[in-house]
Amino acid sequence: MADPTSPVSIATGTSAGAAGGSVINVGSLVSQLVTAEIAPQQSVIASQTQNVTAQISALGQLKSALSTFQGALSPLATPSAFNAQTASSSDQSVFTATAGSGAATGAYSVTVSQLAQAQQLLSGPFAGGGSAAIGTGTLSLALGSSSFSVSIDNTDNTLNGLASAINSAAGNPGITATVLQGSDGGHLVLTSSLTGAANTIQVTETDGGNGLASLTYGSGNTGNYTQQSAAQDAQFSIAGVGATSPSNAVTDAIGGVTLNLVGKTAQGSTSTLTVSSNTTTVQTSVANFVAAYNTLESALASLGSFDATTNTAGPMLGNPVLTGTQSQLRDALNSIVNTGSSTYNTLASVGITSNGDGTLSLNTATLSSALSTNFNAVSQLFSSTNGVAASLNSQITTALGSNGFITSDAQSLTKQENDLTTQSNALNDQASALTASLTAQFSALNTLLSSLQTTSAYLTQAFATLPTAFQTKSGG
């Protein structure tokens, strides 16, 4: 039975560190209660968010891998990509050739009887060389249908002065002036930069005087210069058809082909121009396609992998977006394409085969043989409407497009991530509200308990004095 004289303790286990003699450590207690209430829900949200974030990252890797692979499809996905041609000459001392897209294949005999050249004029000698006085006045120089003027005064009335004035004149269409020093004196050389019979040089005096008459040249007035080379067109024939050109770079004789004439054909001989499909470019494009697909396959395999040793799964293992993508790619690779040839209508028939790990291998000899045997069939295999490269390109474009299944999945995942963020924020708000509510309640309780504790101490002290009083009274 309790001693009625012992102190009454309202709260005997006050928390260590409770401020101001508080009976309850409100902060610690509230934190524990809120954590017990909120933490399990926050843990679920955090786990779900981590999973969704990983899915979004993996989907980004998938999109990037597909986009990179699509870049390797461009040189094979359209018929125009196979229009690259090459041109060769049987005698490069006579001509060289290049071919552009669309040039018709074939072989043509070529003869060159005359090269295009530019006119060059050499003036008579001037005693005193480049510094010899030549007079003053205005000269008009023409090259073909274009002309310009130079005025010579006492500051530049020398051969050197005239040459400098010509070379720096505004509107000069291509006449270069040079001074040559010979044993007989100085000579002015006028050289055209433009070939062709129409690009002749003419020099006339236009000031009404004759101070520069010794430097004029033109029809009926050729005595002041010696023609070192005449302005002339190139003359040639292709497959027996004669033609001329003001330039040795002939671009309009055969569509898509440029001939660069460099020499005349020897008497009694002929050279051959051969235009053919550029199989080297196609072979490089196909090799790049195989390498790019293998890089893509490696990326997809990693996303959907499972390591039994570490029990670790790739971020998209079993994901229908990944498996659907892989299925579409493999269907396109294994398709039979109507190429017009029963021999070359699959990738395997042109040397591209599948390995056990899903990657591809290329037999360059088989591809080279297919290109030389039936170039058009190989072109159709890749670039026709249902061709392998065209189909793959279309599939990827659709998948990555605004309405594609990859884009749709990305939007769905982003929405989930946003929803989880909203839930997390709401839970944080709930935790704040619960913390405030519990803090208010326990602070009030703490105040009450503190008051009771004070009263208890007072009563204990009062009761402790009662026996002494009673004893004093009974003894008296």
Protein Blocks (a to p, Z undefined) as FASTA:
>chain_A
ZZfkbccdfblcbcehiahhiabdfklmmmmmmmmmmmmmmmmmmmmmmmmmmmmmmmmm
mmmmmmmmmmmmmmmmpmklmmpccdddfblklbccdddehiacdddddddfbdcddddd
dddddehijmlcebecdddddehjbccdddddfklmcfklmmmmmmmpghiaoiacdddd
dfkbccdddddfbgcjklccddddfehpaklmmmgccehiaklpccfbdcddddddeehi
acddfbfbdfklpghiacddfbdcdehiacdddddddfklmmmmmmmmmmmmmmmmmmmm
mmmgccfklopacfkgoiaklmmmmmmmmmmmmpccdehpaklmcfklnopacdfkopac
ddfklmmmmmmmmmmlmmmmmmmmklmklmmmmmmmmmmmmkbmklmmmmmmmmmmmmmm
mmmmmmmmmmmmmmmmmmmmmmmmmmmmmmmmmmmmmmmmmmmmmmmmmmmmmmZZ
